[in-house]
Amino acid sequence: MDEIPRMIFQFEKKESNNTIPERLVKKLSGRIGMDEIHEITYLIQSSNKGKQQLYNFIFDEDDTVVTNALWIMTHFSLSENEWLYSKQNEIIDKLLVTR
């Protein structure tokens, strides 16, 4: 019986350059729901550029934008949370000065 060779593929998780689309950025200043949160977290997964873009919103002057950005970050996956570890002290400082 001839043995069929098996091919094993190993995929590397590559860094993407996805950022948050302008239409979703505009929504951050208003009420957002789980659909927008899931869409944003999906779009920026594996994208340090996208995560940094979202992170920068926590320093916005509009409290609604800040709250929404932080709310979205609470829905990061475990691997995306690792990206936030280096930002931990800055986030704590921001939260302590926010009303």
C-alpha positions in Angstrom: 0.0 0.0 0.0 1.5 3.3 -1.1 1.7 5.9 1.6 0.4 9.3 0.8 2.8 12.0 1.9 1.3 14.5 4.3 2.0 18.1 4.2 2.0 20.0 7.4 1.6 23.8 7.2 2.7 26.0 10.0 1.3 29.5 9.9 3.0 32.4 11.6 0.9 35.1 13.1 2.1 38.1 11.2 1.9 41.7 12.3 -0.8 43.6 10.3 -1.0 47.3 9.8 -4.7 47.6 10.3 -6.0 50.7 11.9 -9.4 51.7 13.0 -11.4 53.1 10.0 -12.5 56.7 10.2 -16.2 55.8 10.3 -15.6 53.9 13.6 -13.3 56.6 15.0 -16.2 59.1 14.6 -18.4 56.7 16.6 -16.1 56.8 19.6 -17.5 60.2 20.5 -21.0 58.8 20.9 -22.7 55.8 22.1 -21.2 52.5 20.9 -22.5 49.0 21.2 -21.0 45.5 21.2 -21.1 45.4 17.4 -18.7 48.3 17.1 -16.5 46.9 20.0 -16.3 43.5 18.3 -15.5 45.1 14.9 -12.8 47.3 16.3 -11.1 44.5 18.3 -11.3 42.2 15.2 -9.8 44.8 12.9 -6.8 45.6 15.2 -6.0 42.1 16.3 -2.3 41.5 15.5 -1.9 45.1 14.7 0.3 47.1 17.1 -0.4 50.2 15.0 -4.2 49.7 15.5 -3.8 49.1 19.2 -1.6 52.1 19.6 -4.2 54.2 17.7 -6.9 53.0 20.2 -4.6 53.6 23.1 -3.9 57.2 22.1 -7.6 57.9 22.4 -7.4 57.5 26.2 -5.6 60.8 26.2 -8.4 62.6 24.2 -10.1 65.6 25.7 -13.6 64.1 25.1 -14.4 61.9 28.1 -16.8 59.8 26.0 -14.0 59.0 23.6 -11.7 58.1 26.6 -14.4 55.9 28.1 -15.2 54.1 24.9 -11.5 53.5 24.1 -11.0 52.0 27.6 -14.2 49.9 27.3 -13.0 48.5 24.0 -9.7 47.6 25.6 -11.5 45.5 28.2 -12.6 43.2 25.3 -9.0 42.5 24.1 -8.0 38.9 23.8 -5.3 37.5 26.1 -2.6 38.0 23.5 -3.7 41.6 23.0 -3.7 42.2 26.8 0.0 41.3 26.7 0.5 44.4 24.6 -1.1 46.5 27.3 1.3 45.3 30.0 3.9 47.8 29.0 1.3 50.6 29.2 0.0 49.6 32.6 1.6 52.5 34.6 0.4 55.1 32.1 -3.1 53.7 32.2 -3.2 53.8 36.0 -1.9 57.4 36.0 -4.6 58.3 33.5 -7.3 56.7 35.6 -6.2 58.4 38.8 -6.4 61.9 37.3 -9.8 61.2 35.5 -12.8 62.4 37.5 
